[in-house]
């Protein structure tokens, strides 16, 4: 990795230190926001559902260059194929998205229940999707389209009450000789980053923050390594143009107004403050012709519920094609999501994280005096149990129909009869109460029963000892396909332990499975699992490598069948049998009823 220093004399920035290798891009995804919360985040925290749009010259190419298909993130095609800036610029002469219709896009967002939209004004390819006076490499001057779609889209979204914002890649620019990232055309040692920042990046940001009305968000990306003072100067100068606009945490140095997690990442536990998870609707951010792995309405709705249950927003990306069409499955499935939100939106919009942790049946969200139960897995006996309810319940009803449902309270648990009319995607029950509900994340244990095919207890619920750690692992199956999984790691000695406590509500036989990843060199080691005063031995199985960018694959390894004679609190303890290498990366334990 090379490091280049440059000096900007404009007063906005002084000394910049940039890293130019993209191999460590993920390390520059700053997930920390300013500790002092921006008062303008109120609308953002209430919004919960946003639309990300990646649209540029890569949309015209659709994942293909010179007859070869490229997989992964379509917006990185120029980098993957190492296309010269000269050849890539020729794509603009054929880029003519005549089917783009700002009102249709805005109507789709409205119908889908979207509350804010962010679109790429300039991605790493360097092509501006708006009428830039700073560089002629833009959709108005360099393409036959000759119009500014950003102007039309910004106006159309605001008419429908949707907050509008721009994505801008401030350092990477593969078109410019002095921009970051392109080392196949331009000699890194001869780049003048001062010239690039002074003549393009900062002036274009000023254009966007000056010429398109009030922006709800400026979604910075790839900060490039500014120190805290330099980043603060940049933030201050841009906030002077848009005082109420929110800046994403990828502006760097913990100075964003809200936290953006890594691509396709949801935190393992609830996070307070303003934050968002970003996901693609299919596999790529930018349009790829052969990418047809679209998330179903059920997957979108359940993902939205899971993110909201942790207290955050979901910003779901769509990738329009080179003609300006949003893929038909995106249109269809987003509108289906909107139909669900019309009757269940109260359980998403304006909520905070669920005070009851995830259960075998689903997740929860909260509002003053209300707890919303998102039933994602229907129980066999038609009854769900909610632990840790220390308040007086006044009413329980199905949110979509407003019809009451039967319930009884047993100690600090409530047992609810599921309504007959279930939603295939997510049945929401509203629980009204008086008093202050305890935060169940510290007051209750995960529940296990015979009513679900799988009772999964994630690594984050474990207590660890010795050198064992709970940490988030990041990996990729193919280019740009980032995954994030919280695991228990570093268990290499018998004193390195992980203990899972849980409440079994129904006696019976359960098969215990360990869900983990284990590289070949760590496999065939012996581990110990203790349950109910019995110890079981197992040998770890090879699943995948976790180095040099190789994917991380998980196996569900059956270890034992155990019998539970009565309801109560139980625990499973795991440890290596002898000293050795790390036993595995443990994602969860699963108790599967034997019926």
QUIWO-V504030 format. One record per backbone hydrogen bond with DSSP energy under -1.0 kcal/mol. NH is the residue of the N-H (numbers start at 1). CO is the residue of the C=O. E is the energy in kcal/mol with one decimal. If there is no record, write none. Layout:
BEGIN
NH:CO:E  NH:CO:E
END
This chain:
BEGIN
4:18:-1.4  6:16:-1.3  8:14:-2.9  16:6:-2.3  18:4:-1.8  20:2:-1.2  25:22:-1.7  27:24:-1.4  28:25:-2.1  29:26:-1.4  30:28:-1.6  34:256:-3.2  41:38:-2.0  45:41:-2.7  46:42:-1.4  47:43:-1.3  48:44:-1.0  49:47:-1.2  50:314:-3.0  51:116:-2.7  52:316:-2.2  53:118:-2.2  54:318:-1.5  59:56:-1.4  60:57:-1.1  61:57:-1.3  62:58:-1.9  65:68:-2.3  68:65:-1.7  70:63:-3.3  76:73:-1.8  77:74:-1.6  80:76:-2.9  81:77:-2.9  83:78:-1.9  88:84:-2.8  89:85:-1.9  91:88:-1.6  94:91:-1.7  95:92:-1.0  98:96:-2.6  99:323:-2.1  100:97:-1.7  105:101:-2.1  106:102:-2.5  107:103:-2.6  108:104:-2.1  109:105:-2.1  110:106:-2.4  111:107:-3.0  112:108:-2.1  113:110:-1.3  114:109:-2.6  115:49:-3.0  117:163:-2.8  118:51:-2.6  119:165:-1.8  120:53:-1.9  121:167:-2.6  126:123:-2.1  128:137:-2.2  129:121:-2.9  132:130:-1.6  138:136:-2.4  139:128:-2.1  142:138:-3.0  146:139:-1.2  152:148:-1.2  153:149:-2.5  154:150:-2.4  155:151:-1.6  156:152:-2.3  157:153:-2.4  158:154:-1.5  159:155:-1.8  161:158:-1.8  162:157:-2.4  163:115:-2.1  165:117:-1.8  166:217:-1.5  167:119:-2.8  168:219:-2.1  169:122:-2.2  170:221:-1.5  173:180:-2.5  174:124:-3.1  179:176:-1.3  180:171:-2.2  183:181:-1.2  190:187:-1.4  191:188:-1.4  196:192:-1.7  197:193:-2.8  198:194:-2.5  199:195:-2.5  200:196:-2.4  201:196:-1.5  202:197:-1.8  204:200:-2.7  205:201:-2.1  206:202:-2.2  207:203:-2.0  208:204:-2.4  209:205:-2.1  211:207:-2.7  216:164:-3.0  218:246:-2.6  219:166:-3.7  220:218:-1.2  221:168:-1.2  231:227:-2.4  232:228:-2.5  233:229:-2.2  234:230:-2.0  235:231:-2.8  236:232:-2.8  237:233:-2.2  238:234:-2.1  239:235:-2.8  240:236:-1.5  242:238:-1.6  245:242:-1.2  246:216:-2.3  248:218:-1.9  251:248:-1.5  252:249:-2.0  255:252:-1.7  257:247:-3.1  258:247:-1.0  259:274:-2.5  261:276:-2.2  264:278:-3.1  265:262:-1.4  271:310:-2.3  276:259:-2.3  277:313:-3.1  279:315:-1.9  281:317:-1.6  289:62:-2.0  291:288:-1.4  292:290:-1.0  294:292:-1.7  295:281:-2.4  300:296:-2.4  301:297:-2.8  302:298:-2.5  303:299:-2.3  304:300:-2.7  305:301:-2.1  306:302:-2.3  307:303:-2.6  308:304:-2.5  309:305:-2.1  310:307:-1.1  311:308:-1.4  312:307:-2.0  313:275:-1.7  314:48:-3.0  315:277:-2.9  316:50:-2.4  317:279:-3.3  318:52:-2.4  321:325:-2.6  322:59:-1.1  324:321:-1.3  331:327:-2.1  332:328:-2.9  333:329:-2.6  334:330:-2.1  335:331:-1.8  336:332:-1.6  337:333:-1.8  338:334:-2.2  339:335:-1.7  340:336:-1.5  341:337:-2.1  342:338:-1.7  344:340:-1.6  345:341:-2.2  347:344:-1.9  348:345:-2.0  349:345:-2.2  350:46:-1.9  351:348:-1.6  352:366:-2.5  354:309:-1.4  359:362:-3.1  363:374:-1.4  365:372:-1.8  366:352:-2.3  367:370:-2.3  370:367:-2.7  371:431:-2.1  372:365:-3.0  373:429:-3.4  374:363:-3.1  375:427:-2.9  376:361:-2.1  376:374:-1.1  377:361:-2.4  380:451:-1.3  384:416:-2.2  386:414:-2.5  389:412:-3.7  392:434:-1.2  394:432:-2.3  395:432:-1.2  397:430:-2.1  398:403:-2.8  399:428:-2.2  402:398:-2.5  405:396:-2.2  408:415:-2.1  410:413:-3.2  413:410:-1.9  414:386:-1.9  415:408:-3.0  416:384:-2.6  417:406:-2.5  418:382:-3.1  422:420:-1.2  427:375:-1.7  429:373:-2.2  430:397:-3.4  431:371:-2.8  432:395:-3.1  433:369:-2.0  434:392:-2.4  440:355:-2.8  440:438:-1.1  442:439:-1.7  444:440:-2.2  448:503:-2.6  455:591:-1.5  457:589:-2.9  459:587:-2.2  461:458:-2.0  462:459:-2.0  463:499:-2.4  465:497:-2.3  468:465:-1.5  469:489:-2.2  471:487:-2.6  473:485:-3.1  475:483:-1.9  481:478:-2.5  482:480:-1.6  483:475:-2.9  485:473:-2.3  487:471:-3.0  488:586:-2.2  489:469:-2.7  492:490:-1.1  496:493:-2.2  498:574:-2.0  499:463:-2.7  500:572:-2.8  502:570:-2.5  503:446:-3.1  504:568:-3.0  505:448:-2.8  508:564:-1.7  510:562:-2.7  511:592:-3.3  512:560:-3.3  513:590:-2.8  514:557:-2.5  515:588:-2.7  516:555:-2.1  517:585:-1.8  522:519:-1.4  523:520:-1.0  524:540:-2.6  527:538:-2.9  528:575:-3.2  529:536:-2.8  530:573:-2.7  531:534:-2.8  534:531:-1.4  536:529:-3.3  538:527:-2.0  540:525:-2.8  543:518:-3.3  544:518:-1.0  550:547:-2.3  555:516:-2.7  557:514:-3.1  559:512:-3.0  560:512:-1.1  562:510:-3.0  564:508:-2.8  568:504:-2.0  570:502:-2.8  572:500:-2.2  573:530:-2.1  574:498:-2.6  575:528:-1.7  577:526:-2.4  580:492:-1.9  583:491:-3.0  585:517:-2.7  586:488:-2.3  587:515:-2.7  588:515:-1.5  589:457:-2.2  590:513:-2.7  591:455:-2.5  592:511:-3.1  594:509:-2.5
END
